[in-house]
């Protein structure tokens, strides 16, 4: 698969970005260092629950199941995230688990003409991106 966007980390934010990119038909790949999805969620203490109600805690396009309690416990959040990554939101090849970085190098990009890009607000632009 030739990816246009690389997402580092298969936590809730990485999965949500991937689902939104899929809806816009932008090729992407999610790289996760651990073998499981959202590894930090699985390491929390057993009695941990979400601090917000499930209606405001689900990821794009896939709400929490109706049978889940209002404040979802850790085990059910982990199961939801695994199902989200394995479900219809992604192609199996889109999420690569157990991926280790051996080296990194700077990347550059250029804007195609007549294309609008969202403006990212930041206190300082990344060193590898030209100022608009």
VOBA-1610 file (N, C-alpha, C; in pm, whole numbers, padded with zeros to 5 digits, always signed):
BEGIN
Unk+00084-00118+00000Unk+00000+00000+00000Unk+00089+00124+00000Unk+00062+00215-00089Unk+00136+00339-00099Unk+00064+00445-00016Unk+00122+00483+00097Unk+00054+00574+00191Unk+00089+00718+00161Unk-00012+00804+00163Unk+00007+00947+00151Unk+00035+01007+00287Unk-00027+00950+00393Unk-00013+00999+00530Unk+00033+00885+00619Unk+00128+00914+00707Unk+00173+00818+00807Unk+00128+00868+00943Unk+00055+00786+01015Unk+00008+00818+01150Unk+00090+00736+01247Unk+00154+00802+01342Unk+00237+00733+01439Unk+00156+00712+01566Unk+00127+00587+01596Unk+00053+00552+01717Unk-00090+00513+01688Unk-00129+00395+01736Unk-00264+00343+01717Unk-00346+00357+01844Unk-00334+00471+01908Unk-00420+00504+02021Unk-00550+00563+01968Unk-00635+00611+02057Unk-00763+00667+02012Unk-00748+00779+01909Unk-00652+00869+01929Unk-00635+00980+01834Unk-00589+00930+01698Unk-00493+00838+01696Unk-00446+00784+01569Unk-00555+00709+01494Unk-00635+00632+01567Unk-00745+00559+01504Unk-00851+00655+01450Unk-00881+00761+01524Unk-00980+00859+01479Unk-00933+00931+01353Unk-00807+00971+01350Unk-00753+01037+01231Unk-00759+00941+01112Unk-00723+00816+01133Unk-00728+00717+01025Unk-00869+00699+00970Unk-00968+00693+01057Unk-01107+00677+01012Unk-01151+00797+00929Unk-01112+00916+00971Unk-01149+01037+00896Unk-01078+01042+00762Unk-00952+01002+00758Unk-00880+00998+00631Unk-00943+00897+00535Unk-00985+00783+00589Unk-01050+00682+00504Unk-01178+00738+00441Unk-01254+00814+00519Unk-01378+00873+00466Unk-01350+00970+00353Unk-01234+01035+00355Unk-01199+01129+00249Unk-01116+01063+00140Unk-01099+00931+00150Unk-01027+00851+00051Unk-00879+00891+00036Unk-00818+00927+00146Unk-00674+00956+00148Unk-00603+00832+00201Unk-00505+00782+00126Unk-00431+00663+00167Unk-00346+00695+00290Unk-00346+00605+00386Unk-00272+00625+00509Unk-00226+00492+00563Unk-00135+00501+00658Unk-00091+00384+00732Unk-00071+00428+00877Unk-00110+00342+00970Unk-00090+00368+01112Unk+00020+00276+01161Unk+00122+00332+01221Unk+00233+00253+01275Unk+00222+00251+01427Unk+00218+00133+01483Unk+00209+00117+01629Unk+00326+00032+01677Unk+00399+00081+01775Unk+00514+00010+01830Unk+00474-00119+01900Unk+00365-00116+01973Unk+00320-00233+02048Unk+00243-00329+01958Unk+00223-00449+02007Unk+00146-00547+01931Unk-00004-00519+01939Unk-00048-00459+02050Unk-00190-00434+02068Unk-00225-00289+02032Unk-00353-00265+02011Unk-00404-00131+01984Unk-00415-00056+02117Unk-00381+00072+02115Unk-00390+00158+02234Unk-00330+00091+02358Unk-00200+00060+02355Unk-00141-00016+02465Unk-00151+00054+02600Unk-00149+00186+02604Unk-00158+00256+02733Unk-00292+00230+02801Unk-00399+00214+02724Unk-00531+00189+02783Unk-00535+00056+02858Unk-00465-00044+02807Unk-00466-00174+02871Unk-00383-00183+02997Unk-00297-00084+03019Unk-00210-00087+03137Unk-00270-00015+03258Unk-00383+00048+03242Unk-00446+00118+03354Unk-00500+00017+03455Unk-00521+00064+03575Unk-00573-00024+03679Unk-00712-00075+03642Unk-00747-00191+03692Unk-00869-00263+03650Unk-00998-00184+03671Unk-01007-00106+03776Unk-01133-00038+03807Unk-01149+00093+03733Unk-01057+00127+03647Unk-01064+00254+03574Unk-01183+00257+03479Unk-01251+00371+03475Unk-01361+00396+03383Unk-01334+00527+03309Unk-01403+00547+03198Unk-01396+00677+03131Unk-01452+00783+03225Unk-01399+00903+03215Unk-01448+01013+03299Unk-01559+01092+03231Unk-01585+01059+03106Unk-01694+01123+03032Unk-01793+01015+02988Unk-01915+01054+02962Unk-02016+00956+02921Unk-01982+00901+02783Unk-02028+00782+02757Unk-01991+00714+02632Unk-02033+00791+02508Unk-02141+00868+02516Unk-02187+00944+02400Unk-02083+01045+02352Unk-01999+01094+02444Unk-01896+01192+02409Unk-01757+01130+02398Unk-01746+00999+02411Unk-01615+00934+02416Unk-01589+00840+02298Unk-01686+00819+02215Unk-01666+00725+02103Unk-01583+00790+01993Unk-01530+00707+01906Unk-01450+00753+01793Unk-01542+00779+01673Unk-01493+00850+01572Unk-01577+00885+01457Unk-01640+00764+01389Unk-01767+00779+01356Unk-01844+00685+01275Unk-01886+00557+01346Unk-01837+00531+01466Unk-01872+00406+01536Unk-01899+00438+01684Unk-02025+00451+01722Unk-02055+00477+01864Unk-02029+00353+01949Unk-02017+00375+02080Unk-02007+00261+02171Unk-02136+00180+02161Unk-02130+00049+02180Unk-02251-00033+02175Unk-02353+00012+02280Unk-02480-00004+02249Unk-02589+00037+02340Unk-02581-00033+02475Unk-02537-00156+02478Unk-02532-00232+02602Unk-02420-00191+02697Unk-02329-00106+02652Unk-02221-00061+02739Unk-02276+00036+02843Unk-02220+00037+02964Unk-02267+00131+03065Unk-02235+00276+03026Unk-02299+00369+03094Unk-02282+00511+03064Unk-02135+00553+03075Unk-02066+00510+03180Unk-01923+00533+03197Unk-01853+00401+03170Unk-01789+00390+03056Unk-01736+00262+03009Unk-01610+00223+03086Unk-01605+00097+03136Unk-01485+00051+03208Unk-01370+00021+03111Unk-01252+00017+03168Unk-01128-00002+03091Unk-01134-00120+02995Unk-01178-00237+03043Unk-01179-00356+02958Unk-01267-00337+02834Unk-01380-00271+02852Unk-01470-00248+02739Unk-01416-00141+02644Unk-01342-00044+02697Unk-01279+00057+02610Unk-01174-00011+02522Unk-01092-00098+02582Unk-00989-00169+02506Unk-01054-00257+02400Unk-01161-00328+02435Unk-01231-00413+02338Unk-01289-00329+02226Unk-01346-00213+02258Unk-01402-00122+02159Unk-01294-00074+02062Unk-01177-00035+02115Unk-01069+00014+02030Unk-01015-00097+01940Unk-01002-00219+01993Unk-00958-00332+01910Unk-01058-00359+01797Unk-01187-00359+01831Unk-01290-00382+01729Unk-01291-00269+01628Unk-01268-00148+01672Unk-01264-00032+01583Unk-01151-00047+01482Unk-01034-00088+01529Unk-00918-00105+01440Unk-00936-00223+01345Unk-01004-00327+01391Unk-01022-00446+01307Unk-01150-00440+01224Unk-01236-00343+01251Unk-01366-00337+01185Unk-01363-00265+01052Unk-01478-00219+01013Unk-01495-00159+00881Unk-01432-00022+00868Unk-01383+00038+00976Unk-01322+00170+00967Unk-01187+00166+00895Unk-01125+00050+00888Unk-00992+00038+00829Unk-00980-00088+00745Unk-00882-00087+00655Unk-00839-00210+00590Unk-00735-00270+00684Unk-00724-00402+00687Unk-00628-00465+00778Unk-00486-00415+00755Unk-00450-00386+00630Unk-00314-00340+00599Unk-00288-00198+00647Unk-00391-00126+00688Unk-00374+00014+00729Unk-00309+00027+00866Unk-00321-00074+00952Unk-00263-00069+01086Unk-00151-00171+01094Unk-00030-00122+01114Unk+00086-00210+01127Unk+00129-00212+01273Unk+00118-00328+01335Unk+00153-00343+01477Unk+00296-00393+01490Unk+00352-00379+01608Unk+00488-00423+01638Unk+00589-00359+01543Unk+00573-00231+01516Unk+00661-00159+01425Unk+00763-00082+01505Unk+00890-00111+01485Unk+00997-00041+01554Unk+01063+00056+01458Unk+01096+00173+01509Unk+01169+00271+01430Unk+01317+00246+01448Unk+01389+00229+01338Unk+01533+00209+01347Unk+01609+00336+01312Unk+01549+00422+01232Unk+01614+00548+01193Unk+01508+00644+01143Unk+01535+00769+01160Unk+01445+00870+01106Unk+01526+00970+01027Unk+01462+01034+00933Unk+01529+01140+00858Unk+01426+01247+00827Unk+01474+01364+00801Unk+01384+01476+00773Unk+01311+01452+00642Unk+01189+01495+00638Unk+01108+01485+00517Unk+01066+01625+00475Unk+01048+01643+00347Unk+01001+01771+00296Unk+00878+01747+00212Unk+00803+01850+00187Unk+00685+01839+00104Unk+00669+01968+00027Unk+00596+01958-00082Unk+00568+02078-00161Unk+00419+02080-00191Unk+00365+02199-00208Unk+00223+02213-00235Unk+00194+02205-00384Unk+00100+02119-00422Unk+00056+02122-00560Unk-00022+02251-00584Unk-00019+02302-00705Unk-00093+02423-00736Unk-00243+02397-00731Unk-00319+02500-00695Unk-00465+02497-00690Unk-00521+02398-00587Unk-00448+02370-00484Unk-00495+02282-00379Unk-00494+02359-00247Unk-00601+02346-00172Unk-00608+02413-00042Unk-00570+02315+00067Unk-00486+02359+00158Unk-00446+02279+00272Unk-00498+02345+00398Unk-00539+02268+00497Unk-00579+02331+00623Unk-00459+02399+00688Unk-00483+02512+00749Unk-00376+02585+00816Unk-00363+02531+00959Unk-00244+02494+00997Unk-00217+02442+01130Unk-00163+02556+01215Unk-00229+02582+01327Unk-00184+02689+01416Unk-00081+02631+01512Unk+00034+02695+01519Unk+00140+02648+01606Unk+00223+02768+01649Unk+00286+02758+01765Unk+00371+02868+01811Unk+00498+02875+01728Unk+00543+02763+01674Unk+00660+02764+01585Unk+00641+02653+01482Unk+00666+02681+01355Unk+00647+02579+01252Unk+00756+02473+01261Unk+00725+02349+01222Unk+00828+02245+01221Unk+00942+02285+01130Unk+01062+02245+01164Unk+01180+02287+01090Unk+01181+02237+00946Unk+01114+02127+00918Unk+01120+02069+00783Unk+01009+02122+00691Unk+00919+02204+00744Unk+00810+02255+00661Unk+00835+02402+00627Unk+00824+02441+00499Unk+00845+02582+00465Unk+00730+02666+00517Unk+00757+02791+00552Unk+00652+02882+00596Unk+00563+02916+00478Unk+00429+02919+00499Unk+00340+02951+00386Unk+00349+03096+00346
//
